[in-house]
Structure formats: C-alpha cells, structure tokens
Amino acid sequence: MSTLLDRSNQALSVTDLVRSAKEVFERLESGEQDKYVVMRNNAPTAVMMPVAAYEALIDEIEDLRIEAVARERLQGFDRKKAITHAEMVQRFAK
C-alpha cells in the first residue's frame, strides 16, 4: 500500500468519488493531481490516473519486456551462425 499512496490526498473513497466525480476528473485532467487510489472498505480497489500517464506506464513496461527478451537472446547468440543483412534479404526476399 505504501507504493500506492505517496500522499494522503491521493486516497479517495468510493463515496467521495461518487459525490465529487467531476472535480476528481478535472484535477486529473489539469495535472493538479497525478493519481487517486480508490478505497473500498478501507482497502485499495482501483487507481485512477490520466490516460497519458497510463499510456507512458504501459510503454515503459513494453520496453522493459523487449529489453529482457533481447538480453535473453543475446546470451545464446553464436556469431558463427550469424548471417549478414544482404544474405538475409537474399534468402527471404523470394
């Protein structure tokens, strides 16, 4: 939970969200608030954040996954089996 809530003003009960949804969305859209952790029965249920922040987070995760795959593949790389770009084009351009 400590990673979810950096500041106490990020916690938002479901009741408060229902009562002040317009204000909550305006604060997110304007950048005044970077995220809200929606609480239900004193437990985190959801995280609300601007779409741009969510997309950046997803892009970063994708980049990290690609990097992990690349590192894994490099461990088994055998230079003797490698072919040049020209050889690859010749082989697969048919």
N, C-alpha and C positions, 0 to 999 in steps of 0.2 A: 504494500500500500504506500510505503514511503516514496517509491518511484512514481506513483500516480499523482500524489499531491505534493507539489512544491510549496504551495501557499494555501492557507485555509480558505481563501476566497475562490479557490477552484472547485471546492465541493459544492454540490448542488443537489438538493433532494428532488425527488420526482414531483412532489407537491409544489415546490418553488419553481420548478421548470414549467409546470402547467400554468401557474399563476403569472409568470413573467417571461414566457417564451419569446415574445417579440424583443424585449430588452436583451435577453440572452443571445439571440441570433445577431442583433445589432452590434453587441460588444465583440462577438467573434468576427463578424464581417469587417468591422473597423480596425481590428487588431488590438483593441483595448484589452482584450482577454485572449490568451493563446489556447486555452482549453478549459473544459469543465469536466469534472468527474461526477457522473450522475450516481447518486446514492439511493439505494432502496433497502429499507430495514437496516440502516447503518452499514451497509456493505456496498462496495463499488459494483455497479451494474453495467455502466457504459461510459465511454469517453466521447465527448463532443469536441471537435476541432474544425478549423477552417479547411475547406476542400484542398486548398493549395498546400497546406501543411501535411495533410493526409497523403496527397499525391507525392510529395517530396519524400515522405517516410517510406512509401511503397517503392519508389525509385531507388532509394538507398538500399533497401533490403534486396531488391533485384540485383543491384550492382554487387553487393556482397556475395550473393549466391553465385553469380557469374565468376567472380574472382575465386571463390572456393573451388568451383569446377575447374577453372584454368590451372590453379595450383595443383590440384589432384592429377590432372592430365600431364602436367609438366614433370611430375615425379616419375612417370613411366615413359617419358619421351626418349626415343632412341634415335640419335642423329643419323645413324647408318641407314635407317628405314625411311628417312625424310626424303621428300621429292621437292623439286623447285616449283615455283608457280607456273612456269611455262609447261613443265611436264604434267602438272595437274590439269591445266587448260586443255592440253592435247589429249589427255586421257578421257576427260569428261565432257568435252565440247561437242560430242557427236550427237 
